[in-house]
């Protein structure tokens, strides 16, 4: 039996997915054009709020009403959420005890 060398791409005809889809740039552009308030959580846990004025391949400029504007490296960003609120600290409304609910 002859030895066959494995082909470099066992799934012939399939191309690997692109490394970049350009959706990040489109999203940051939309946020900047509409000056939507955002919250940016950094790797050290700090959350900063403002709106995206400028971005490039390596950084985002966050413009703030209170405090100085910030240039933030993308490698330091954990996530960006719209609305300028920290979505990680959501609290659930406490249910009233039955005795209080019945009294109303």
Secondary structure, 3 states (H helix, E strand, C coil): CCCCCCCCCCCCCCCCCCCCCCHHHHHHHHHHHHCCCEEEEECCCCEEEEEEEEECCCEEEEECCCCCCEEEEHHHEEEEEECCCCHHHCCCCCCCCHHHHHHC
